[in-house]
Amino acid sequence: MTIGNTVTDGNAVMLHGNCIAEKDPWGNITMSLAGWNTPTTRERLNGIAEVLGLKARFTKRGNWAYLNGRPVQNNLWYPVHGKTAS
């Protein structure tokens, strides 16, 4: 499914060709800013979390990105649902 600049195959979500969310075969969900700490990337990730009922929220303060109040790096993956999510 494609809506604007966002594409999904049901297991991964791509924004402008960058994967920002993935679900593995066991149902674990990970998210990444994919190197782009932009309002659009944060909006998409927060929207995905909201639709799925996940307690995951990406925000920005100054030049720093945060996931649920904890600093995150723009290019790393973070578990938001499943065994390793906190």
VMD Tcl script that builds the backbone (N, CA, C; Angstrom):
set m [mol new atoms 258]
animate dup $m
set s [atomselect $m all]
$s set {name element resname resid chain x y z} {
  {N N MET 1 A 0.844 -1.164 0.000}
  {CA C MET 1 A 0.000 0.000 0.000}
  {C C MET 1 A 0.900 1.242 0.000}
  {N N THR 2 A 0.522 2.225 -0.770}
  {CA C THR 2 A 1.262 3.478 -0.846}
  {C C THR 2 A 0.324 4.645 -0.569}
  {N N ILE 3 A 0.741 5.524 0.332}
  {CA C ILE 3 A 0.011 6.767 0.590}
  {C C ILE 3 A 1.051 7.878 0.596}
  {N N GLY 4 A 0.962 8.741 -0.398}
  {CA C GLY 4 A 1.939 9.824 -0.521}
  {C C GLY 4 A 3.338 9.269 -0.651}
  {N N ASN 5 A 4.220 9.645 0.252}
  {CA C ASN 5 A 5.609 9.206 0.207}
  {C C ASN 5 A 5.886 8.059 1.179}
  {N N THR 6 A 4.819 7.411 1.664}
  {CA C THR 6 A 4.936 6.311 2.613}
  {C C THR 6 A 4.424 5.029 1.976}
  {N N VAL 7 A 5.209 3.945 2.093}
  {CA C VAL 7 A 4.878 2.664 1.480}
  {C C VAL 7 A 4.993 1.569 2.538}
  {N N THR 8 A 4.069 0.605 2.507}
  {CA C THR 8 A 4.174 -0.545 3.402}
  {C C THR 8 A 3.844 -1.823 2.655}
  {N N ASP 9 A 4.475 -2.909 3.091}
  {CA C ASP 9 A 4.140 -4.238 2.582}
  {C C ASP 9 A 3.453 -5.056 3.678}
  {N N GLY 10 A 3.108 -4.411 4.776}
  {CA C GLY 10 A 2.476 -5.082 5.902}
  {C C GLY 10 A 3.467 -5.487 6.983}
  {N N ASN 11 A 4.740 -5.559 6.638}
  {CA C ASN 11 A 5.773 -5.906 7.612}
  {C C ASN 11 A 6.802 -4.802 7.802}
  {N N ALA 12 A 6.899 -3.911 6.838}
  {CA C ALA 12 A 7.855 -2.799 6.918}
  {C C ALA 12 A 7.178 -1.540 6.392}
  {N N VAL 13 A 7.604 -0.396 6.918}
  {CA C VAL 13 A 7.108 0.892 6.448}
  {C C VAL 13 A 8.298 1.686 5.937}
  {N N MET 14 A 8.173 2.178 4.714}
  {CA C MET 14 A 9.220 2.968 4.075}
  {C C MET 14 A 8.725 4.402 3.909}
  {N N LEU 15 A 9.601 5.358 4.206}
  {CA C LEU 15 A 9.310 6.772 4.021}
  {C C LEU 15 A 10.403 7.337 3.135}
  {N N HIS 16 A 10.042 7.854 1.984}
  {CA C HIS 16 A 11.016 8.362 1.006}
  {C C HIS 16 A 12.085 7.319 0.705}
  {N N GLY 17 A 11.697 6.048 0.662}
  {CA C GLY 17 A 12.637 4.976 0.340}
  {C C GLY 17 A 13.473 4.486 1.504}
  {N N ASN 18 A 13.289 5.039 2.698}
  {CA C ASN 18 A 14.023 4.614 3.890}
  {C C ASN 18 A 13.109 3.823 4.804}
  {N N CYS 19 A 13.554 2.645 5.225}
  {CA C CYS 19 A 12.758 1.835 6.140}
  {C C CYS 19 A 12.772 2.490 7.519}
  {N N ILE 20 A 11.581 2.748 8.078}
  {CA C ILE 20 A 11.479 3.399 9.386}
  {C C ILE 20 A 10.819 2.504 10.441}
  {N N ALA 21 A 10.148 1.431 10.025}
  {CA C ALA 21 A 9.512 0.513 10.975}
  {C C ALA 21 A 9.466 -0.879 10.370}
  {N N GLU 22 A 9.703 -1.882 11.224}
  {CA C GLU 22 A 9.670 -3.269 10.767}
  {C C GLU 22 A 9.037 -4.159 11.824}
  {N N LYS 23 A 8.358 -5.196 11.334}
  {CA C LYS 23 A 7.816 -6.233 12.208}
  {C C LYS 23 A 8.459 -7.543 11.791}
  {N N ASP 24 A 9.067 -8.261 12.746}
  {CA C ASP 24 A 9.701 -9.529 12.399}
  {C C ASP 24 A 8.663 -10.654 12.449}
  {N N PRO 25 A 9.035 -11.872 12.049}
  {CA C PRO 25 A 8.068 -12.985 12.021}
  {C C PRO 25 A 7.455 -13.321 13.377}
  {N N TRP 26 A 8.084 -12.901 14.480}
  {CA C TRP 26 A 7.583 -13.195 15.821}
  {C C TRP 26 A 6.740 -12.060 16.385}
  {N N GLY 27 A 6.540 -11.000 15.601}
  {CA C GLY 27 A 5.703 -9.894 16.032}
  {C C GLY 27 A 6.433 -8.762 16.740}
  {N N ASN 28 A 7.762 -8.879 16.869}
  {CA C ASN 28 A 8.543 -7.793 17.463}
  {C C ASN 28 A 8.579 -6.619 16.495}
  {N N ILE 29 A 8.401 -5.412 17.006}
  {CA C ILE 29 A 8.392 -4.224 16.156}
  {C C ILE 29 A 9.548 -3.316 16.560}
  {N N THR 30 A 10.314 -2.890 15.553}
  {CA C THR 30 A 11.407 -1.950 15.769}
  {C C THR 30 A 11.176 -0.729 14.891}
  {N N MET 31 A 11.696 0.403 15.363}
  {CA C MET 31 A 11.541 1.659 14.632}
  {C C MET 31 A 12.871 2.398 14.575}
  {N N SER 32 A 13.016 3.216 13.531}
  {CA C SER 32 A 14.225 4.004 13.351}
  {C C SER 32 A 13.874 5.323 12.662}
  {N N LEU 33 A 14.617 6.355 12.995}
  {CA C LEU 33 A 14.490 7.621 12.275}
  {C C LEU 33 A 15.210 7.541 10.931}
  {N N ALA 34 A 15.914 6.449 10.689}
  {CA C ALA 34 A 16.595 6.189 9.411}
  {C C ALA 34 A 17.519 7.333 9.007}
  {N N GLY 35 A 18.114 7.980 10.002}
  {CA C GLY 35 A 19.027 9.079 9.729}
  {C C GLY 35 A 18.359 10.423 9.522}
  {N N TRP 36 A 17.040 10.472 9.647}
  {CA C TRP 36 A 16.280 11.696 9.367}
  {C C TRP 36 A 15.408 12.068 10.553}
  {N N ASN 37 A 15.917 12.885 11.447}
  {CA C ASN 37 A 15.150 13.364 12.601}
  {C C ASN 37 A 14.316 14.562 12.153}
  {N N THR 38 A 13.324 14.277 11.306}
  {CA C THR 38 A 12.476 15.328 10.745}
  {C C THR 38 A 11.072 15.231 11.334}
  {N N PRO 39 A 10.310 16.328 11.256}
  {CA C PRO 39 A 8.916 16.265 11.730}
  {C C PRO 39 A 8.114 15.173 11.018}
  {N N THR 40 A 8.340 14.974 9.733}
  {CA C THR 40 A 7.582 13.964 8.986}
  {C C THR 40 A 7.922 12.557 9.468}
  {N N THR 41 A 9.201 12.268 9.661}
  {CA C THR 41 A 9.594 10.936 10.133}
  {C C THR 41 A 9.018 10.671 11.516}
  {N N ARG 42 A 9.140 11.620 12.424}
  {CA C ARG 42 A 8.588 11.444 13.769}
  {C C ARG 42 A 7.065 11.287 13.718}
  {N N GLU 43 A 6.408 12.059 12.864}
  {CA C GLU 43 A 4.949 11.966 12.721}
  {C C GLU 43 A 4.532 10.573 12.254}
  {N N ARG 44 A 5.225 10.034 11.262}
  {CA C ARG 44 A 4.879 8.696 10.757}
  {C C ARG 44 A 5.087 7.643 11.835}
  {N N LEU 45 A 6.241 7.688 12.521}
  {CA C LEU 45 A 6.513 6.694 13.556}
  {C C LEU 45 A 5.501 6.799 14.698}
  {N N ASN 46 A 5.188 8.007 15.125}
  {CA C ASN 46 A 4.204 8.191 16.193}
  {C C ASN 46 A 2.822 7.743 15.753}
  {N N GLY 47 A 2.481 7.969 14.487}
  {CA C GLY 47 A 1.196 7.523 13.960}
  {C C GLY 47 A 1.099 6.010 13.920}
  {N N ILE 48 A 2.179 5.353 13.504}
  {CA C ILE 48 A 2.206 3.882 13.494}
  {C C ILE 48 A 2.012 3.361 14.908}
  {N N ALA 49 A 2.753 3.923 15.854}
  {CA C ALA 49 A 2.644 3.488 17.250}
  {C C ALA 49 A 1.226 3.686 17.776}
  {N N GLU 50 A 0.624 4.814 17.457}
  {CA C GLU 50 A -0.728 5.094 17.926}
  {C C GLU 50 A -1.735 4.100 17.362}
  {N N VAL 51 A -1.659 3.839 16.069}
  {CA C VAL 51 A -2.592 2.899 15.432}
  {C C VAL 51 A -2.445 1.501 16.030}
  {N N LEU 52 A -1.202 1.118 16.353}
  {CA C LEU 52 A -0.957 -0.214 16.899}
  {C C LEU 52 A -1.138 -0.281 18.420}
  {N N GLY 53 A -1.437 0.860 19.041}
  {CA C GLY 53 A -1.632 0.889 20.479}
  {C C GLY 53 A -0.342 0.734 21.270}
  {N N LEU 54 A 0.773 1.149 20.689}
  {CA C LEU 54 A 2.075 1.033 21.351}
  {C C LEU 54 A 2.390 2.293 22.145}
  {N N LYS 55 A 3.104 2.129 23.227}
  {CA C LYS 55 A 3.529 3.269 24.034}
  {C C LYS 55 A 4.902 3.721 23.555}
  {N N ALA 56 A 4.954 4.241 22.347}
  {CA C ALA 56 A 6.195 4.727 21.753}
  {C C ALA 56 A 5.929 6.120 21.203}
  {N N ARG 57 A 6.781 7.058 21.580}
  {CA C ARG 57 A 6.605 8.447 21.132}
  {C C ARG 57 A 7.971 9.063 20.852}
  {N N PHE 58 A 8.181 9.456 19.590}
  {CA C PHE 58 A 9.405 10.144 19.188}
  {C C PHE 58 A 9.182 11.649 19.292}
  {N N THR 59 A 10.131 12.333 19.915}
  {CA C THR 59 A 10.074 13.784 20.055}
  {C C THR 59 A 11.451 14.356 19.742}
  {N N LYS 60 A 11.521 15.686 19.712}
  {CA C LYS 60 A 12.781 16.374 19.454}
  {C C LYS 60 A 12.891 17.556 20.410}
  {N N ARG 61 A 14.074 17.722 20.995}
  {CA C ARG 61 A 14.393 18.893 21.810}
  {C C ARG 61 A 15.741 19.396 21.338}
  {N N GLY 62 A 15.769 20.627 20.852}
  {CA C GLY 62 A 17.008 21.138 20.253}
  {C C GLY 62 A 17.332 20.307 19.019}
  {N N ASN 63 A 18.532 19.796 18.946}
  {CA C ASN 63 A 18.935 18.942 17.823}
  {C C ASN 63 A 18.828 17.459 18.151}
  {N N TRP 64 A 18.342 17.121 19.335}
  {CA C TRP 64 A 18.337 15.737 19.799}
  {C C TRP 64 A 16.972 15.077 19.623}
  {N N ALA 65 A 17.007 13.800 19.293}
  {CA C ALA 65 A 15.789 12.996 19.174}
  {C C ALA 65 A 15.625 12.160 20.433}
  {N N TYR 66 A 14.367 11.911 20.781}
  {CA C TYR 66 A 14.048 11.130 21.974}
  {C C TYR 66 A 12.952 10.119 21.646}
  {N N LEU 67 A 13.040 8.967 22.290}
  {CA C LEU 67 A 11.981 7.967 22.242}
  {C C LEU 67 A 11.526 7.759 23.674}
  {N N ASN 68 A 10.291 8.117 23.952}
  {CA C ASN 68 A 9.727 8.029 25.306}
  {C C ASN 68 A 10.619 8.739 26.325}
  {N N GLY 69 A 11.146 9.892 25.932}
  {CA C GLY 69 A 11.942 10.707 26.840}
  {C C GLY 69 A 13.411 10.331 26.935}
  {N N ARG 70 A 13.812 9.244 26.286}
  {CA C ARG 70 A 15.213 8.812 26.314}
  {C C ARG 70 A 15.891 9.212 25.004}
  {N N PRO 71 A 17.117 9.733 25.065}
  {CA C PRO 71 A 17.798 10.134 23.831}
  {C C PRO 71 A 18.055 8.929 22.928}
  {N N VAL 72 A 17.886 9.152 21.635}
  {CA C VAL 72 A 18.155 8.110 20.639}
  {C C VAL 72 A 19.025 8.685 19.526}
  {N N GLN 73 A 19.707 7.794 18.844}
  {CA C GLN 73 A 20.497 8.193 17.692}
  {C C GLN 73 A 19.632 8.076 16.443}
  {N N ASN 74 A 19.855 8.972 15.503}
  {CA C ASN 74 A 19.018 9.042 14.301}
  {C C ASN 74 A 19.107 7.812 13.411}
  {N N ASN 75 A 20.210 7.064 13.477}
  {CA C ASN 75 A 20.409 5.979 12.518}
  {C C ASN 75 A 20.326 4.585 13.131}
  {N N LEU 76 A 19.919 4.469 14.380}
  {CA C LEU 76 A 19.814 3.152 15.018}
  {C C LEU 76 A 18.365 2.690 15.099}
  {N N TRP 77 A 18.200 1.373 15.294}
  {CA C TRP 77 A 16.874 0.769 15.436}
  {C C TRP 77 A 16.559 0.560 16.907}
  {N N TYR 78 A 15.295 0.796 17.274}
  {CA C TYR 78 A 14.860 0.677 18.660}
  {C C TYR 78 A 13.632 -0.210 18.760}
  {N N PRO 79 A 13.667 -1.209 19.655}
  {CA C PRO 79 A 12.491 -2.063 19.850}
  {C C PRO 79 A 11.377 -1.284 20.551}
  {N N VAL 80 A 10.176 -1.374 20.020}
  {CA C VAL 80 A 9.029 -0.684 20.621}
  {C C VAL 80 A 7.912 -1.648 21.003}
  {N N HIS 81 A 8.026 -2.907 20.569}
  {CA C HIS 81 A 7.028 -3.917 20.921}
  {C C HIS 81 A 7.680 -5.277 20.805}
  {N N GLY 82 A 7.471 -6.106 21.822}
  {CA C GLY 82 A 8.012 -7.452 21.800}
  {C C GLY 82 A 8.886 -7.706 23.001}
  {N N LYS 83 A 9.639 -8.779 22.938}
  {CA C LYS 83 A 10.433 -9.223 24.078}
  {C C LYS 83 A 11.500 -8.226 24.522}
  {N N THR 84 A 12.096 -7.486 23.583}
  {CA C THR 84 A 13.188 -6.595 23.960}
  {C C THR 84 A 12.738 -5.155 24.136}
  {N N ALA 85 A 11.473 -4.864 23.949}
  {CA C ALA 85 A 10.983 -3.494 24.127}
  {C C ALA 85 A 10.877 -3.170 25.605}
  {N N SER 86 A 11.162 -1.910 25.931}
  {CA C SER 86 A 11.050 -1.527 27.345}
  {C C SER 86 A 9.979 -0.477 27.517}
}
mol reanalyze $m
mol bondsrecalc $m
mol representation Tube
mol addrep $m
